[in-house]
Structures are given as C-alpha cells and as structure tokens.
Amino acid sequence: MTSNTGGRPSVVVVGGGYGGVNVAKGLDDVADVTLVDASEIFVHNVAAWRALVEPVWLERIFMPYDRLLKQGRFLRDRAVAVDGRRVTLESGRELEPDYLILATGSTYPFPAKTDAPNAETARARHRAAHDELRRATRVLLVGAGPTGLELAGEIKAFFPDKHVTIVDVGADILPGPFDQSLRDDLRRQLDEIGVEVKLGTALTALPDTVPATFGEITVATEDGDKLTADIWFRCFGLTPQSGYLKGSLADTRDANGYLRVDEHLQVIGHDRVYALGDITDADRNTAGAANYQGQLLAGNLRTLITGEGELGTWQPLPPIIVVPLGPEKGAAWLPGEDGVGKLAGADVTSAVKGSAMLVDNYSALFDGPGGTRS
C-alpha cells in the first residue's frame, strides 16, 4: 500500500472503537490514513444502557465513520488475517502500510455492545430490546461489575416500579483495584433505589431464555435460592478480538489473548506495528484508557512522521472509574489534588458522566463532511 497524498506515509487503523477513531483522527492531517471496520458506524457504547431505557438516545450514539476523517478514507471491510504489517481483508484486498495500528477492541454481550453492521439494524435491535424490557416486571442482571451496576441504575431511574436483582459469585460488587468506600456508597444507593443484590453465590446455570428477551425465567443459585424474572441481561464476558492475528503476531498474545505491547504501544518484536485498547495488555479494559491511548499513539506517530516533539510513554492509569446509577445518582473514584484518589458522590458523577453520558465528547470527532469512502 502506497500513499496517494503527496508522499505522506500510509497508516492503516484496523478497528473503529474508542482508540481507533482517536488515533485515526489525530493523524488525518499528517498521514495517508485508512480506517478499516466491518460496520459503517461508530457506536458510543458508554451510553448503550441509556439508549436501552430511553430510545431517543439511539439518535445520538451511532456516528457514521465516513464523517470522521477529512482527508483520509473509511474502508468498510473486515480483517481476516494480519501477519506483520500485511492485512488481508474479507473482500480479498491486501494492505501493507508504513504504520499499522490494531484497535479491534473486544466483544461484550448485547446491548452493552452490538455487532450490527449498520445504524438501521442496530437501532431496530435496541428498540426491540427496549420493548421487551418494558413488558417485564422482574429483571435479573448476572454480573455486579460496572455494567451490571449501571444497567440496574438506568432501569430503576426510568422504570422505578420494576424489581431488579443483581446476582454475582463475588463477595462484593465492582471487582477491581477500587477503594472500599466507593463500593459502600454504591451499595447504599442501590439499596435506596430498591435494587436487590445477591452476592457470593453462583447460578447453577444461566437462564435458557435469550438475554434481553421477555420470557418466564427461573434459575437456582448454588446455595439453594430460586430467582425468578421476566427478562435477564448478561453483564459479564469481555473477550479481546484478536483471533485474526496470524504468524508471529499471534504468538505475541498472552494466555488470555491480549497483545503484548511496550511503553510506546508498539507490539513487542514488531517494527511499526502498534496496538491499543482492549486488544492489548497495556491497561484495564475501559473506554477511557482506549481514548487516552489513541491520543498518545497519535502524538507519537506525529513525532515519528514530522520529526518534531518527543515520544510519550504509556503509564497504566490509576484506579479511576465513574459509575452512574441513572442520570442523577452514582459514585466515582477520581484523582485528588494530592495525587491520591478520592470518592465523588452523585452530584459529581452526574456532572461528569451520568447526565449526558459523554456523548458530546465523541460526537465532536465526527464533524464531517468526511473524507473518501472505499
């Protein structure tokens, strides 16, 4: 693959999630950028639960890739094999850019993430799930991580009469390197809004009913309890999308399927091949980490391309998290002035994320009119 823009180096970004769109946008003016994704739309997954309970948000969370780049191009295709810097696409086309960036992210159960190929299909699926949820009076959420907590809060904020139960095998909510005061505040608020939390016990089996679908559900826990519901959601199960990697790139993955990268987000042992976000071992799997990594990598490649500036290094983020429980409730753990994290309550959580779900932060990237589409 050679540049067609006055000799500028070619950059291919495989994957259009939070990391991919940030790095592609950041290099659009200094490189010949091609963004490759199987879908025609970027999905702002952070607001997916809000769109489930309030479908008007569906008009805000789907953003067309062909409005991202002003000079580069969007290529709607799927990478089926990547070996070194050679990318083979489902269409049969092959790309071998000067710089390759792998940003295919992860899969996660619907509706937190969707694999719909276009906005029309994605909207229809979300509206169908919304209609199924409206029919239900009892909701079961399996998983007490951020996804399960946020969904519980969204449901109770918009449908306060529904009975919501969260079940998890863990001894407490919100696994991870977070201060106990954050968990305690979230537990208090969940209790206030009437969410039932059952911890420390696994289900003997997941429900037979398809998630996000109305139906009669009865499941048992290993300690002998019976749980009933009309609909359930799977709030666990993140998997890195790295199965298309071949040869020595595939061998660079760790035991969990994550690509090993250095402090510059370059794939270990591979010149001019970079990776970021949920596909890598660089940090915890969050949209925020992918966003910051995209900005860092864009800055580093600009330095390599222009010869100006210095290379930055990636340092794992401190345990920062914002967990809204609907538009007005929730809690967060944020950096303090002295470098030590601090608990933030519902007002701050709402202002930072809960009220607008960061939509404007990302829609600003897609300011069109866009570059070319292949």
Rosetta blueprint (number, residue, H / E / L):
1 M L
2 T L
3 S L
4 N L
5 T L
6 G L
7 G L
8 R L
9 P L
10 S E
11 V E
12 V E
13 V E
14 V E
15 G L
16 G L
17 G L
18 Y H
19 G H
20 G H
21 V H
22 N H
23 V H
24 A H
25 K H
26 G H
27 L H
28 D L
29 D L
30 V L
31 A L
32 D E
33 V E
34 T E
35 L E
36 V E
37 D E
38 A L
39 S L
40 E L
41 I E
42 F E
43 V E
44 H L
45 N H
46 V H
47 A H
48 A H
49 W H
50 R H
51 A H
52 L H
53 V H
54 E L
55 P H
56 V H
57 W H
58 L H
59 E H
60 R H
61 I H
62 F E
63 M E
64 P E
65 Y H
66 D H
67 R H
68 L L
69 L L
70 K L
71 Q L
72 G L
73 R E
74 F E
75 L E
76 R E
77 D L
78 R L
79 A E
80 V E
81 A E
82 V E
83 D E
84 G L
85 R L
86 R E
87 V E
88 T E
89 L E
90 E L
91 S L
92 G L
93 R L
94 E E
95 L E
96 E L
97 P L
98 D L
99 Y E
100 L E
101 I E
102 L E
103 A L
104 T L
105 G L
106 S E
107 T E
108 Y L
109 P L
110 F L
111 P L
112 A L
113 K L
114 T L
115 D L
116 A L
117 P L
118 N L
119 A H
120 E H
121 T H
122 A H
123 R H
124 A H
125 R H
126 H H
127 R H
128 A H
129 A H
130 H H
131 D H
132 E H
133 L H
134 R H
135 R H
136 A L
137 T L
138 R E
139 V E
140 L E
141 L E
142 V E
143 G L
144 A L
145 G L
146 P H
147 T H
148 G H
149 L H
150 E H
151 L H
152 A H
153 G H
154 E H
155 I H
156 K H
157 A H
158 F H
159 F L
160 P L
161 D L
162 K L
163 H E
164 V E
165 T E
166 I E
167 V E
168 D E
169 V L
170 G L
171 A L
172 D L
173 I L
174 L L
175 P L
176 G L
177 P L
178 F L
179 D L
180 Q H
181 S H
182 L H
183 R H
184 D H
185 D H
186 L H
187 R H
188 R H
189 Q H
190 L H
191 D H
192 E H
193 I L
194 G L
195 V E
196 E E
197 V E
198 K E
199 L E
200 G L
201 T L
202 A L
203 L E
204 T L
205 A L
206 L L
207 P L
208 D L
209 T L
210 V L
211 P L
212 A L
213 T L
214 F L
215 G L
216 E L
217 I E
218 T E
219 V E
220 A E
221 T E
222 E L
223 D L
224 G L
225 D L
226 K E
227 L E
228 T E
229 A E
230 D L
231 I E
232 W E
233 F E
234 R E
235 C L
236 F L
237 G L
238 L L
239 T E
240 P E
241 Q L
242 S L
243 G L
244 Y L
245 L E
246 K L
247 G H
248 S H
249 L H
250 A H
251 D H
252 T L
253 R E
254 D L
255 A L
256 N L
257 G L
258 Y L
259 L E
260 R L
261 V E
262 D L
263 E L
264 H L
265 L L
266 Q E
267 V E
268 I L
269 G L
270 H L
271 D L
272 R L
273 V E
274 Y E
275 A E
276 L L
277 G H
278 D H
279 I H
280 T E
281 D L
282 A L
283 D L
284 R L
285 N L
286 T L
287 A H
288 G H
289 A H
290 A H
291 N H
292 Y H
293 Q H
294 G H
295 Q H
296 L H
297 L H
298 A H
299 G H
300 N H
301 L H
302 R H
303 T H
304 L H
305 I H
306 T H
307 G L
308 E L
309 G L
310 E L
311 L L
312 G L
313 T L
314 W L
315 Q L
316 P L
317 L L
318 P L
319 P L
320 I L
321 I E
322 V E
323 V E
324 P E
325 L L
326 G L
327 P L
328 E L
329 K L
330 G E
331 A E
332 A E
333 W E
334 L E
335 P L
336 G L
337 E L
338 D L
339 G L
340 V L
341 G L
342 K E
343 L E
344 A E
345 G L
346 A H
347 D H
348 V H
349 T H
350 S H
351 A H
352 V H
353 K H
354 G H
355 S L
356 A L
357 M L
358 L L
359 V H
360 D H
361 N H
362 Y H
363 S H
364 A L
365 L L
366 F L
367 D L
368 G L
369 P L
370 G L
371 G L
372 T E
373 R E
374 S L
